[in-house]
Amino acid sequence: MGSELIYRGHDTQPASDSYSPKPVKPWVSVSRPIRYMLREQRLLFVLVGIGIATLIFTVFPSSRAPHVPHHHFATSIADSITYFPRETQNKFSYPHRVGFGSANPTGKIPLGLKRKGLRIVVTGGAGFVGSHLVDRLIDRGDKVIVVDNFFTGRKENVLHHFGNPNFELIRHDVVEPLLLEVDQIYHLACPASPVHYKFNPVKTIKTNVVGTLNMLGLAKRVGARFLLTSTSEVYGDPLQHPQKETYWGNVNPIGVRSCYDEGKRTAETLTMDYHRGAGVEVRIARIFNTYGPRMCIDDGRVVSNFVAQALRKEPLTVYGDGKQTRSFQYVFDLVEGLMRLMEGEHVGPFNLGNPGEFTMLELAEVVQETIDPNAKIEFRPNTEDDPHKRKPDISRAKELLGWEPKVSLRKGLPLMVSDFRQRIFGDHKEGSNTNNASSS
Ligand SMILES: NC(=O)c1ccc[n+]([C@@H]2O[C@H](COP(=O)([O-])OP(=O)(O)OC[C@H]3O[C@@H](n4cnc5c(N)ncnc54)[C@H](O)[C@@H]3O)[C@@H](O)[C@H]2O)c1
């Protein structure tokens, strides 16, 4: 077999028999060394050329050379340059951000390289807190995609962004998976008031667990940074006062509020597991009671209840003896804290709340002062699992995020009252921007 193959190999070379080399020209033997020299010279010329070109490109790098990103945030900067029209870039560009991205721990942006927009998803962005966050992100020049199922959110809260090419609204329930190319995910989707989260407790816990899983899965897939809006409710009826982030809480796992409290605790667990197990960049905010324009009227939260009741000339309902305490943070302060957390280098959890503590009766007095000094107070039996005390220790946020609330209750409440007045008495113009109040 082997010899056969060798034999066939000989068959394939019939041309060798007919091969006849060209006659050797007489000058070839003389020119061979010259040709050799020339060939060598050519090589030399090529090497010298490469050297000169390298020198030129090193000393004068081309301004058109593409910037090689260090991490995915840098990619988004490059993307945004082509994505946003020039006039929008100018309008929305902002000079710097601090502490952004793990590959740039100092957060310093090289001189002349302004950060443009990021692509950001805000789940629950049509709700109370989400819509104010969207306003800030759009103002800053980011491209924002709101994902909301409108369970408690309203299109009116974001109507003023319709038509803006940097804004998109998707009606979607976060318990279903979603694929988007984004740089950051602010995950807010979840009913926040007891009236709404107790309405369908199974759906509430599903939103917290499955919804958070879906958004963490998205963050992992596209390499986005993920921020969870957790709650002070993870401390339950706290045995420590004020509450530090290191406190593990005192939560009833089988009560009527558990769908929310335990749902958020599980969402925190999932967030940390994705961080540790899959390397997802995560942030956790524990939000304390927040108030401001665009809150749902009649959602059972104490500030909105009192304001709506006082405006309608109804008695202010105080549950229990009215001595339970809460802290109240104006929504602009919260949004500032969320953005600092997202852009900083610390995972958290961070308490975001106003440490100014008020009893329910003291709050009722401020509402009387602001709206109607003659408003009456009516006492009702307390609801199950209502925590007695709630006050954040915000030293960690102060130290690591450089954040603390700026708006006092007496300053913030009138801003909310004028929004509620417009909405209750019908002189509210659809889509009017209630966000023109200053937080300073
Ligand atoms: N406002 C506060 O005082 C407070 C306190 C602690 C924590 N938080 C947290 O902050 C976040 C925002 O709270 P908020 O006060 O703006 O509440 P909100 O009810 O006004 O907003 C929640 C938004 O999420 C949307 N949503 C609910 N379930 C959804 C689902 N399955 N899929 C898609 N969208 C869904 C709602 O339609 C709404 O727009 C919530 O996660 C809440 O738990 C708020």
The ligand as a Gaussian input file, in Angstrom:
#p B3LYP/6-31G(d) Opt

LIG

0 1
 N      -41.395000      56.785000      49.186000
 C      -40.904000      56.280000      50.288000
 O      -41.084000      56.837000      51.373000
 C      -40.095000      55.016000      50.246000
 C      -39.559000      54.521000      51.443000
 C      -38.816000      53.355000      51.395000
 C      -38.582000      52.710000      50.207000
 N      -39.116000      53.212000      49.059000
 C      -38.874000      52.464000      47.823000
 O      -38.630000      53.346000      46.747000
 C      -39.214000      52.830000      45.560000
 C      -40.121000      53.876000      44.928000
 O      -41.124000      54.210000      45.853000
 P      -42.238000      55.319000      45.539000
 O      -42.548000      56.002000      46.795000
 O      -41.848000      56.105000      44.370000
 O      -43.467000      54.372000      45.187000
 P      -44.516000      54.482000      44.009000
 O      -45.586000      53.496000      44.313000
 O      -44.910000      55.896000      43.777000
 O      -43.653000      54.006000      42.768000
 C      -43.447000      52.658000      42.469000
 C      -43.475000      52.517000      40.964000
 O      -43.231000      51.153000      40.609000
 C      -44.192000      50.744000      39.657000
 N      -44.360000      49.302000      39.806000
 C      -44.880000      48.625000      40.844000
 N      -44.852000      47.317000      40.607000
 C      -44.290000      47.161000      39.375000
 C      -44.003000      46.034000      38.568000
 N      -44.275000      44.786000      38.976000
 N      -43.444000      46.230000      37.353000
 C      -43.158000      47.487000      36.924000
 N      -43.421000      48.586000      37.651000
 C      -43.982000      48.417000      38.869000
 C      -45.428000      51.530000      39.995000
 O      -46.358000      51.612000      38.941000
 C      -44.826000      52.873000      40.357000
 O      -44.640000      53.676000      39.231000
 C      -39.928000      51.552000      45.937000
 O      -39.109000      50.449000      45.651000
 C      -40.099000      51.680000      47.421000
 O      -40.149000      50.420000      48.057000
 C      -39.861000      54.339000      49.061000

